[in-house]
């Protein structure tokens, strides 16, 4: 697909009119929802109606997009959304994402430390690359793509293109480890100072509640979107207390299990569990923010297929590439895939391969560096 620059992306969005029938497809996490809300509000301010579709990784589906002539896709790796894109290539499609080129399958494993360092230091080269998609992903050339650096969340990209209220600007700069970027910290701290709230309080009163609301309403994404888009002030987050409390009880229970049942694979904190809600990412994020130098891999059965294990990895130091760590785990495993960012990544494997996955982790080429980073 042809890549476009910032001005071309902004012009595309600005040229959408009330005559267009617009659909927004987004990921079902905090970054995806925030990006979609910013787009929705931008269009609403222009008196343009739009309809949103949340993408569920555990239950992907083809959407009924026949009546729409303009499609906006945010925060979804091309390998995930490629089937949907194939069906809409004749329409006007704008696509933006920040997942790195190493969204991989078992056939495309990268375990070279030089490449890892290059990704961390020069991720802007990924943004400029015209051939950054996985080899097994074919995206039609008719789709307009605005590719950004890995460390820039999709929500921040959309905010820069469309603007929005200060709360969503702050969220956009914080999600997907954006808070670790110097430029983002200035924006976040300015908001925190003005509202007399600490970073920890913002995480607890805002970010945790957003994630928990999305998790609780995972089967009702339109309801979650409707609730979240109505937020205009910090006080409005009180609307999320009900979902925060219900998910919080489940998270508290699982965290207690983690303390007693986690497994140490070298210095990796490995935890395999089952939960009532899809809260793996919420739990691993909460724990990794508390001890950011530690490395974590959490595993749960997927909602619709208990024979498939979903994995999340975190290390907030960015010294060890979590996508490469998971790729080392899935080496030679059939029907396995892994990808993500340096501090955060995900993978899926067959449940029967879980023990082999754990054994493979011990063969990670930079296992010694991982041990050092966790001290």
C-alpha positions as CSV (number, residue, x, y, z in Angstrom):
1,X,0.0,0.0,0.0
2,X,1.3,3.5,-0.7
3,X,2.6,5.4,2.4
4,X,1.6,9.0,2.9
5,X,3.1,11.7,5.1
6,X,1.6,13.7,8.0
7,X,0.2,16.5,5.8
8,X,-1.3,14.0,3.3
9,X,-2.9,12.1,6.2
10,X,-4.4,15.3,7.6
11,X,-5.6,16.4,4.2
12,X,-7.4,13.0,3.7
13,X,-9.2,13.4,7.1
14,X,-10.0,17.0,6.5
15,X,-11.5,16.2,3.1
16,X,-14.1,13.8,4.5
17,X,-17.5,15.5,4.1
18,X,-21.1,14.9,5.3
19,X,-21.7,13.1,2.0
20,X,-19.3,10.3,3.0
21,X,-20.5,7.3,4.9
22,X,-17.7,6.6,7.4
23,X,-16.7,3.5,9.3
24,X,-13.9,3.4,12.0
25,X,-12.3,0.0,12.8
26,X,-10.1,0.0,15.9
27,X,-8.3,-2.3,18.2
28,X,-10.1,-3.3,21.4
29,X,-7.5,-1.9,23.9
30,X,-7.0,1.5,25.4
31,X,-4.9,2.8,22.5
32,X,-7.4,1.6,19.9
33,X,-10.5,2.9,21.7
34,X,-8.8,6.3,22.4
35,X,-7.8,6.7,18.7
36,X,-11.3,5.8,17.6
37,X,-12.9,8.2,20.0
38,X,-10.7,11.0,18.8
39,X,-11.6,10.3,15.2
40,X,-15.3,10.0,16.1
41,X,-15.3,13.4,17.9
42,X,-13.3,15.0,15.1
43,X,-16.0,13.9,12.6
44,X,-18.8,14.8,14.9
45,X,-17.5,18.3,15.2
46,X,-17.7,18.5,11.4
47,X,-21.3,17.1,11.7
48,X,-20.2,13.9,10.0
49,X,-21.8,10.7,11.2
50,X,-19.6,7.6,11.6
51,X,-20.0,4.1,12.9
52,X,-17.3,2.2,14.9
53,X,-16.2,-1.4,14.9
54,X,-14.0,-2.9,17.6
55,X,-11.7,-5.7,16.4
56,X,-11.6,-8.7,18.7
57,X,-8.4,-10.8,18.2
58,X,-9.9,-13.9,19.8
59,X,-13.0,-13.7,17.5
60,X,-12.0,-12.0,14.3
61,X,-14.8,-11.4,11.8
62,X,-15.5,-9.8,8.5
63,X,-17.6,-6.6,9.0
64,X,-20.5,-5.6,6.9
65,X,-19.0,-2.5,5.4
66,X,-21.0,-2.4,2.1
67,X,-22.8,0.8,2.9
68,X,-19.6,2.7,3.8
69,X,-17.5,4.5,1.2
70,X,-14.8,5.7,3.6
71,X,-13.0,3.4,6.1
72,X,-10.6,4.5,8.8
73,X,-8.5,1.8,10.4
74,X,-6.4,2.4,13.5
75,X,-4.0,0.5,15.8
76,X,-4.2,-2.9,14.0
77,X,-1.2,-4.7,12.6
78,X,-1.6,-5.5,8.9
79,X,-1.3,-9.2,9.5
80,X,-4.4,-9.0,11.8
81,X,-6.6,-6.8,9.6
82,X,-5.5,-8.0,6.2
83,X,-8.5,-10.2,5.4
84,X,-10.9,-7.2,6.1
85,X,-8.7,-4.9,4.0
86,X,-8.9,-7.2,1.0
87,X,-12.7,-6.8,1.0
88,X,-12.7,-3.0,1.0
89,X,-9.8,-2.1,-1.3
90,X,-12.2,-0.5,-3.8
91,X,-13.3,2.1,-1.2
92,X,-11.5,5.1,0.3
93,X,-9.4,3.6,3.1
94,X,-7.1,5.4,5.5
95,X,-4.9,3.1,7.7
96,X,-2.5,4.0,10.5
97,X,-0.6,1.8,12.8
98,X,2.6,1.7,14.8
99,X,3.4,-2.0,15.3
100,X,7.0,-2.7,14.2
101,X,8.0,-4.8,11.2
102,X,8.6,-7.8,13.5
103,X,5.0,-8.8,13.7
104,X,6.1,-12.4,12.9
105,X,5.2,-16.0,12.4
106,X,7.4,-18.9,13.3
107,X,8.9,-18.7,9.8
108,X,10.2,-15.1,10.4
109,X,12.0,-15.1,13.8
110,X,14.6,-12.4,14.5
111,X,17.1,-13.0,17.3
112,X,20.0,-10.7,16.5
113,X,21.0,-8.3,19.2
114,X,22.3,-5.8,16.6
115,X,18.9,-5.7,15.0
116,X,17.2,-5.3,18.4
117,X,19.5,-2.3,19.3
118,X,18.8,-0.8,15.8
119,X,15.0,-1.1,16.4
120,X,15.3,0.7,19.7
121,X,17.6,3.4,18.5
122,X,16.4,4.0,15.0
123,X,12.8,3.0,14.9
124,X,12.1,5.9,12.6
125,X,13.6,3.9,9.8
126,X,10.8,1.4,10.2
127,X,8.4,4.2,9.7
128,X,10.1,5.2,6.4
129,X,10.3,1.6,5.1
130,X,8.0,0.7,2.3
131,X,8.5,-3.0,2.9
132,X,7.8,-3.3,6.7
133,X,4.9,-5.8,6.6
134,X,5.3,-9.5,7.4
135,X,6.0,-11.5,4.2
136,X,2.7,-13.4,4.7
137,X,0.7,-10.2,4.6
138,X,-0.6,-8.8,1.4
139,X,-2.1,-5.4,1.6
140,X,-3.7,-3.8,-1.6
141,X,-1.8,-0.9,-3.0
142,X,-5.0,1.2,-3.1
143,X,-5.0,1.6,0.7
144,X,-3.5,4.8,2.0
145,X,-1.2,4.2,4.9
146,X,0.3,6.6,7.5
147,X,3.0,4.6,9.2
148,X,4.5,5.9,12.5
149,X,7.3,5.0,14.8
150,X,6.8,2.1,17.1
151,X,6.9,4.2,20.3
152,X,4.2,6.6,19.0
153,X,0.8,5.2,20.0
154,X,-2.0,5.2,17.4
155,X,-4.0,7.5,19.7
156,X,-1.2,10.1,19.7
157,X,-1.0,9.9,16.0
158,X,-4.7,10.6,15.6
159,X,-4.6,13.4,18.3
160,X,-1.8,15.1,16.3
161,X,-3.9,14.8,13.1
162,X,-7.3,15.8,14.6
163,X,-6.8,17.4,18.0
164,X,-9.2,16.8,20.9
165,X,-9.8,17.5,24.6
166,X,-6.9,17.6,27.0
167,X,-7.8,14.4,28.8
168,X,-7.7,12.3,25.7
169,X,-4.5,14.1,24.7
170,X,-2.9,12.9,28.0
171,X,-4.2,9.4,27.5
172,X,-2.9,9.3,24.0
173,X,0.6,10.3,25.2
174,X,0.5,7.7,28.0
175,X,-0.9,4.5,26.4
176,X,1.4,1.8,25.0
177,X,4.3,2.9,27.2
178,X,4.2,6.3,25.6
179,X,4.8,7.8,29.1
180,X,8.5,6.7,28.8
181,X,9.1,9.1,26.0
182,X,10.6,12.5,27.0
183,X,8.3,14.5,24.7
184,X,5.2,12.8,26.0
185,X,6.3,13.2,29.7
186,X,6.2,17.0,29.3
187,X,2.6,16.9,28.0
188,X,1.5,14.4,30.7
189,X,3.2,16.4,33.5
190,X,1.6,19.7,32.3
191,X,-1.9,18.1,32.6
192,X,-1.1,16.5,36.0
193,X,0.2,19.8,37.4
194,X,-2.8,21.8,36.2
195,X,-5.2,19.2,37.7
196,X,-3.2,18.7,40.9
197,X,-3.0,14.9,40.4
198,X,0.1,12.6,40.5
199,X,1.1,10.2,37.8
200,X,0.1,7.3,40.0
201,X,-3.3,8.8,40.7
202,X,-3.9,9.4,37.0
203,X,-3.0,5.8,36.2
204,X,-5.3,4.5,38.9
205,X,-8.3,6.8,38.4
206,X,-8.1,7.0,34.6
207,X,-6.0,4.3,32.8
208,X,-7.0,1.4,35.1
209,X,-10.7,2.3,34.8
210,X,-10.5,2.6,31.0
211,X,-8.9,-0.8,30.6
212,X,-11.2,-2.4,33.2
213,X,-14.3,-1.0,31.5
214,X,-13.1,-2.4,28.1
215,X,-12.4,-5.8,29.7
216,X,-15.7,-6.0,31.5
217,X,-17.7,-5.0,28.4
218,X,-15.5,-7.1,26.0
219,X,-18.7,-8.7,24.6
220,X,-20.3,-5.3,24.3
221,X,-17.7,-3.0,22.7
222,X,-20.3,-0.6,21.3
223,X,-21.5,0.0,24.9
224,X,-17.9,0.5,26.1
225,X,-17.3,3.0,23.2
226,X,-20.5,4.9,24.0
227,X,-19.5,5.2,27.7
228,X,-15.9,6.2,27.1
229,X,-16.6,8.8,24.4
230,X,-18.9,10.6,26.8
231,X,-16.0,11.5,29.1
232,X,-15.0,15.2,29.1
233,X,-13.5,15.7,32.6
234,X,-11.7,13.7,35.3
235,X,-14.9,13.7,37.3
236,X,-16.6,11.8,34.4
237,X,-14.4,8.8,35.2
238,X,-16.7,8.1,38.1
239,X,-19.1,6.7,35.5
240,X,-16.6,3.8,35.2
241,X,-16.6,2.9,39.0
242,X,-19.0,0.0,38.5
243,X,-16.8,-1.7,36.0
244,X,-13.6,-0.8,37.9
245,X,-15.0,-2.5,41.0
246,X,-16.2,-5.7,39.3
247,X,-13.0,-6.2,37.3
248,X,-10.9,-5.0,40.3
249,X,-12.2,-7.9,42.4
250,X,-11.2,-10.4,39.8
251,X,-7.8,-8.8,39.3
252,X,-7.1,-8.7,43.0
253,X,-7.9,-12.5,43.2
254,X,-5.6,-13.3,40.2
255,X,-2.7,-11.1,41.6
256,X,-2.9,-13.1,44.9
257,X,-2.6,-16.3,42.8
258,X,0.3,-14.8,41.0
259,X,2.2,-14.2,44.2
260,X,2.0,-17.8,45.2
261,X,1.8,-19.7,41.8
262,X,4.2,-17.8,39.5
263,X,7.0,-19.8,38.0
264,X,10.5,-18.6,37.6
265,X,12.1,-19.4,34.3
266,X,15.5,-18.0,35.0
267,X,14.6,-14.3,35.8
268,X,11.4,-14.4,33.9
269,X,8.2,-14.3,36.0
270,X,6.0,-16.8,34.2
271,X,2.3,-17.1,35.2
272,X,-0.4,-19.3,33.6
273,X,-3.9,-18.7,34.9
274,X,-7.6,-18.7,34.0
275,X,-9.9,-15.7,34.6
276,X,-13.6,-14.8,34.3
277,X,-12.8,-11.8,32.1
278,X,-10.0,-11.1,29.5
279,X,-7.8,-9.3,32.0
280,X,-4.4,-10.7,31.2
281,X,-3.1,-7.5,29.7
282,X,-4.6,-5.4,32.6
283,X,-2.9,-7.6,35.2
284,X,0.5,-7.8,33.6
285,X,0.5,-4.0,33.0
286,X,-0.4,-3.3,36.6
287,X,2.3,-5.6,37.9
288,X,5.0,-4.5,35.5
289,X,4.4,-0.8,36.2
290,X,5.0,-1.6,39.9
291,X,8.3,-3.5,39.2
292,X,9.4,-2.2,35.7
293,X,12.8,-3.8,35.7
294,X,11.4,-7.3,35.9
295,X,10.4,-9.4,32.9
296,X,7.0,-11.1,32.8
297,X,5.2,-13.5,30.6
298,X,1.6,-14.3,31.4
299,X,-0.5,-17.0,29.7
300,X,-4.2,-17.7,29.5
301,X,-6.5,-19.8,27.4
302,X,-8.2,-17.8,24.6
303,X,-11.9,-17.1,25.2
304,X,-13.2,-19.0,22.1
305,X,-10.7,-21.9,21.9
306,X,-9.3,-23.4,25.1
307,X,-6.7,-25.3,22.9
308,X,-5.0,-22.0,22.1
309,X,-2.9,-20.1,24.7
310,X,-2.6,-16.3,24.5
311,X,0.7,-14.9,25.9
312,X,1.7,-11.4,26.9
313,X,5.3,-10.3,27.7
314,X,6.4,-7.1,29.5
315,X,9.7,-5.4,30.5
316,X,9.4,-1.7,30.9
317,X,13.2,-1.0,30.7
318,X,13.3,-1.5,26.9
319,X,16.7,-3.2,27.4
320,X,15.3,-6.6,26.2
321,X,13.0,-6.9,23.2
322,X,9.9,-8.7,24.3
323,X,8.9,-9.6,20.7
324,X,12.2,-11.4,20.2
325,X,11.8,-13.1,23.6
326,X,8.4,-14.5,22.6
327,X,9.7,-15.4,19.1
328,X,12.4,-17.5,20.8
329,X,9.7,-19.2,22.7
330,X,7.6,-20.1,19.7
331,X,10.6,-21.4,17.6
332,X,9.6,-24.6,15.7
333,X,6.1,-24.6,17.2
334,X,3.3,-25.2,14.7
335,X,0.5,-22.7,14.3
336,X,2.3,-20.2,16.6
337,X,2.8,-16.5,16.1
338,X,4.3,-13.6,18.0
339,X,4.9,-9.8,17.6
340,X,4.7,-6.5,19.3
341,X,6.9,-3.7,20.6
342,X,10.2,-3.7,22.6
343,X,8.6,-3.3,26.1
344,X,5.4,-5.2,25.3
345,X,4.5,-8.1,23.0
346,X,2.0,-10.9,22.5
347,X,1.9,-14.4,21.1
348,X,-0.4,-17.4,20.6
349,X,0.5,-21.1,20.7
350,X,-1.3,-24.4,20.9
351,X,-1.9,-25.4,24.5
352,X,-0.2,-28.7,24.0
353,X,3.0,-26.8,23.2
354,X,3.2,-24.7,26.4
355,X,5.9,-26.8,28.1
356,X,8.1,-26.7,25.0
357,X,7.5,-22.9,24.8
358,X,8.9,-22.6,28.3
359,X,11.9,-24.8,27.4
360,X,12.5,-22.7,24.4
361,X,12.7,-19.5,26.5
362,X,15.9,-20.9,28.1
363,X,17.5,-20.9,24.6
364,X,16.9,-17.1,24.1
365,X,20.2,-15.9,22.6
366,X,20.4,-12.9,25.0
367,X,19.3,-14.8,28.1
368,X,22.3,-13.4,30.0
369,X,21.4,-9.8,29.1
370,X,17.8,-10.5,30.3
371,X,19.1,-11.7,33.6
372,X,21.3,-8.6,34.1
373,X,18.4,-6.2,33.2
374,X,16.2,-7.7,35.9
375,X,18.7,-7.1,38.8
